[in-house]
Amino acid sequence: MNRIALKRVICLSATLVVLSADAAEPEVWSQFRGPTAMGATSQTGLPLQWSADENVLWKTDLPGNGTSSPIVFGDQIYVTAYTGYLVPGQDRGSLEDLRRHLLALDRATGKLKWDRPVAAKLPEEENIRDHGFAASTPVADASGVYVFFGKTGVLAFDHDGNERWRADVGAGTHGWGSGSSLLLHNGLLIVNASVESESLIALDPRDGSRRWEVDHIREAWNTPVVIQSDSGREELIISRHGDVMAFAPMTGDSLWTCKTDITWYMVPTAVAADGVVYVLGGRSGVAGLAVRAGGSGDVTDSHRLWTSTSGTNVPSPIVHDGHLYWVSHDGGIAYCADVQTGELVYEERLERFGQSYASSLLAEGRIYYFDRSGRCAVVAAKPEFELLATSSLRDGSRFDASPIVDQGRLLVRSGNALYCLAKSDGS
């Protein structure tokens, strides 16, 4: 994890957080699902409830639509968007006008600092369904920020918005678009290019050159994660249709595979704890499983610990204190399962909670679930169901991005806007 020198000045009357470069910041959400890639934070002081006029520090309308999550690095927030074609609420437009945008916002105020539009490499998908052309969350390090724009490629920019390089990872398109986010690990930029070339690719973040490539990554919309087995071995985990797969992160060598018995494409990103990987996915039949890391070859018989018919098709789960928590993608059901057996501890309906695509967030012993309308349900992170609060932000667009944490604030992205939520009393 990169550490950025920052000094935090808090104006209690306005709850304005001002960031500069003098004191160490312990946690930076510079990638999908945060520093651990598990959707959990050690930060405190997050708001429990909000509304359009309560605990909203600022709101910034974005010059385009998108479903990617924001990230933070230094004094900037980065997020992607798209314009020109199939933008919700607008005329259909033309593929020739399709642009993907990397946006940099001021971390303290939300003011747009710069916008870098990138023309689409044509031909593109003509009838992309539901998720649009900006669904992949960027990743950043001290050298700059990296974005994944499907067949248009992976692009690197410095923190002033200057393009450094771009790399082609395949020409394929899909009606659901590209949704996997980038991963930086030990000097490698990992790309799940399942849609573009059915490949998992490692690039050199200095120049975009290819370091290794693995093929046959089919129907995989999840973001790769690096976990540790009980022996301490690092394993790069990705789920594809039919299998969970583990690779050596630095070489791409195959370590193990495990059958999932899930008959659908794989969207939720895996989580792990104590050397065990937990994977959800699918709409029916088997929809979840646990597999112990550290094996070799086909480990279905030796390392698969359990399967479950309870799961979710889109949101990524939380693993915490011996339990797995998630929300259904459709129907507003909150689940808790015992990680040892996969058996459900509870299955509770969230009232007035609709379809959900955002991954869940664990903070201060509570779990934040968002639905696509902007409604949030906060439940206690314990094996007894307890609804702590509900809130709503509705702005006429969908809330498909995952919330992130930044210095005791929540950053929540709708299709058209970015919200900064903070306690109004300054605590």
N, C-alpha and C positions, 0 to 999 in steps of 0.2 A: 504494500500500500504506500502510495506517495504521501509525504507530509508537506504541507504548504505552510510557510510562515505567515501568520495572520494575527492581527490585533483586533479584538472585538470591542466596539464601543456601543453601548446601548443607551438610546434616548428613551427614558421611561415614559415620558408624556406621549410620544408618538409610536413607541415600540419599534423604532427604526434601528435595524442592525446595520452598522457600518463596518466594512471589512477593509483592513490594510495589512501590510506585510511585516509585522513585528513580533508576533507570538505564535507558538506552535498550535496547530489545529489537530485534534486527535483523530478525526474521522472525516473523510471526504468521499462523497457519493459521486464518484467519477465514472461509474459503469452501471450497467443494468443490475438492479437489486442490491446495490451498495457495495461496500468494501469487501464483505465476505461472499457476495453474490447469493446470499441466503435470505435477503429481504428483512434483515434484522439490524437494529441499531442500539447502541449504548447511550445515545443522546437522551436527554431528559427535557422536561418543560414543554412538550408538544401540546397543542390544543386538543381538547377532548371533543369539543363541539364548535360549530360555526354556522353561519348563514351568510346571505349576500351582504349583510351590513354588520356582521359581528365576527370578530377575530380574522378579518381579511386585511392583512397589512397592505397588500397591493394586488392589483389585477392588471395584466398586460394583454391586450388584444394582439394576436399574432398575425403576420401578413401571409397567412396560408393555413391550411388544415393539416392534421396529422394525428397519428396515434402513438408515436414514439414517446418515451419517457424523457424528462429532462435529466441532465447531469450537471454537476458543479465542479469547477476547478479554478483555483486562484480567486480572482474577483469577478468571475463570469459564470453565468448559467448558459449551457448549450442545449439546444433542442432543434429538431428538424421539422420541416413542413413541406407542403407541395401546393402548387398553383397551376392554373391553366387548363386542367382537364379533369372531369369527374369530381369536382369539388362539391361536397354537399351544400345544398342551398343555392347553387349557382347553375347557370346554363351548362350543358355538357362540355362545351369548349372543344378544343382541337388537340390531338396528340402532339402536333408540331409546337404547341405552346406549353406543353408540360414542362414544368421546372420543379426540381427539388431544391430546398433551401436549407442551409445551415445557418442558424440564428445564434447570435451571442447577445445576452442580456446582462445588464449590470446586476451583480449579485445582491446589492443592498436595496436597490430601488425598483428593479424589474424593467428599467428603461432599455429599449433596444439599442445596442451599440453598433452592430453591423449585421448585414444580411448578405449571404453569398449564394446566389441562385446558380443551379447547375442544370443545363439542358439535358433532357433525356436522350439516351442512345436509342434510336428507332430502328426497327419497329418495336413498340412496347405493347403490353397487354391492353386490348381495347375495351374490355368490359370487366375490369377488376371489381371484385365484389366486396363491399362492406368496409374494408380496412384502408383503402387508399394506397398512395405511393410513398408514404413516409411513416413506416411502422417500426423500423429498426432503431434502437437507442444507440447514440454515439458512445464513445469511450475516449478518455483524455489522459495525457501524462504531461510531464514537464515540457516535452517537445511540441505538443499541440493536441489537436482533436481529430478523431478519425470517424468517418461516417460510411455507412453501407447503403448504397442506392441501387440495389438489385443489379440488373444487367448493365446499368450505367457504370457500375464498379464500386470499389472501395477507394475513398479519397482521404488524403491527409491535408490538414490546414494547420498553420501556426496559430498562436493565440491572438494575432492581429488580423486573422482572416485571409492570409495569403496561402494559396494552394501550393503544397509541397510536392505531391505526386498523386497519381491515380493508378489503380491496378484493375485489370479485367479478371473476373472470377467466373465467367460463363455468360452465355447469351440466352438461357432459358427464362421463360416467364410462366406465371400461373395465375389463374383466376382469383386466388386468395392473396396474391401478392407475395412479397418477401417480408418475414416478420422476425427472423432471428437477429439478435443483437451481437455486437462485436465483443471480444474478450482480449484483454492484454495480460500476458503472463510471461514473466522472465525474459523480456526482450523479444517476444513473439506476439503478433496480432492474429488471433484465431478467428476464422470466418466460416460460419455454416452456410455454404452455398448450395444447399440441397435443391432449391428451386432453379438456380442458374446453371449448375453443372453436376448435381448429385455428388458434391464433393465437400469435404472438410479440408480447409486450406490454412496453412500458417504462412503469414507474410512477415517480412522484416519491416518493422515500423519506421526504420530510417529512410528506406527508399521504395518500399512496396514490392521488393523482389520476393519470389516464392521460395520458401525454405523446405516445406514438405506438403504433400497432398495425399488424401485418402479418398477413394471413390465408393460408390454404392451407398451413399447417404440419401436414402429415399424418404419422401414424405415426412420431413423433419423440420418443424418450425420452431423448435426450442433452441435456447441459447446454451452453448457448451459451458460447462463449469469444471474447475479443477478441484479435486478433493484429495484427501489422504486416506490410505488404507491403514489398518492397524500397525503395519510394519513401518509406516511413515512414507511409503512410496506414493508419489504424486500420480494421479490418474485423471485424465481428461475425459469427462463423461458427456455423451450425447445419446439421445433416444431417436431411433428411426422407426418406421413402420415394422413392427414385429420384434425389435431387439433394443436392449440397452447395450451400449458399446463403450469400452474403455480403451484409451490410447495413452502412450507415453507422450506427455505434452511437448517435449523438446524434439522428438524425432518422428512422431506420428505412428510409431510401431504399435501394432495391435497387442493389447494385454489380455482382454477377455470380452466375451459377449454373453448375454443372457436373454433368453426368450421372454417376451412379456405376456404373450397370449392376448394382447390388446389388438383388436382387428382394425383400428383406425389410425389415421395420421397422428403424429405426436407434437403437441404444442407446449404444454407446461414444461418449464425448466425444472430439472431435478434438484433435490436438496439432499443433504447428507449430514450425519452426525454419528460419532463414535464408530467410524469405519463402515457404516451402512448407508447405501444410496436408496432414496425413496423417489419413485416415479409414478406420476398420475397421467391419465390420458384416456381418450375414448368417450363414446356416448352410450354404450351398452356392453353387456358381457363383462369380462375382466377389464377393470379400469384403474388398477393400481397394483403396485408390487414393491417389495423390498428385496435388495440383493446386497450381500456382503462384499465389499471391495477386497482387492488383494489376490484374486484368483488368476487362473491362466486358462486360455482356450474357452470352450463352451462350459460355462459354470451354472447352467440352468439347474442341473440336478444337485450340484454340490453347494452352491452359494445363494440360490434363490430361497428366501426365508418364508415368504408368503405372497399370495395374490389376493385381490379383493375386487368385488363387483361394485364397490363405491369409489367414485373418483370424480374427475371434472375434465372437461375437454379443452379449456383455455387457461384459466388462472393458475399461477404457480403457488405451491403451498408453503407453509411454515412448519419447521420441526423445532420443538421446544420442550425440554424437560420430559423426555420420554413419550411425547405425543406429537401426532401429525395433525395439523389444522388446515382446512381449506374451505372454499365456498364453491358451490356448483356454478357452472357457466350459465345455466338456464334454470330458473325456478327459485333462486334465493334460499338455498339450503346451506346452513353452516354445519360442518362436520368436524369431529374430533375422533381420532383413532389411536389405539395403543400401538406404539412402534414395534413392540415385541411380537405381536400376533396379527396386527392389521385389523383386529376387531373394533367395531365402532363403539366409542364411549358415549357419544351423543350425535344426534341428527336433528337439528332444530331449524324451523322455518324462520327467516327474517322477514318481518312484515313489511309490505310495500317495497320489497327489494326485488329488482328485476334481473335481467340478463347481465352477467359480469364477465369482463375480459381482463381487468386489471389484476395484477398479482398482489397478494396480500402483504401487509407490512406489520412487523412485530416491533413494538416500542413500549417500554415502561410497563411490561407485564400485560399488555393489551394488544389486540390484533385489529387492524383497520381493513375493512372490506369495502370496496367501491363497486357500485353497479354502473351501467352504461348511461344512466340518466343523470349521474352526479350525486346520487344518494350514497351516504357512507354509514355503515354499521360498525360500531366498535364493541368488541366482545372481550371478556377477560381471557387471558392466555392460561387457562387452567382446565382440567378435565370435567368441570361442572359448568354447564352453559350459563353465562350471565351476560346479558346485554347491558352495556354501560352507557351508550349514547347513540343517537342517530342525528345526522345532519344532512343538508342538501345544498348543492350548488347546481343551478340549472341555468344554462345560457343558450339553449337552442341547439347545441352540438353534443356529440357523444363524449363520454369520459372513458376512453379505452386504455389510456396510459396508466402506468403504475405510479403511485405516489412515492416521493423521495423525501429524505430528511436533510435539513441544512441548518446547522447552528440553532437547534431547538425550534425550527420552523418546518412546516410541511409545504412542499411544492407539489401542486396538483395541476395537471394539464388536461384541459378539455380539447376538443378538436380545434377550437378557435382561439383559446386563451390560456394563459398561465397564471395560476393563483398562488400567492404566498400567504399561508395561514399561520398566525401566531397569536399567542395569548395577548389580549388587549391590555392587561394590567402590567405587562412588561416582565412578568416572572418567568 
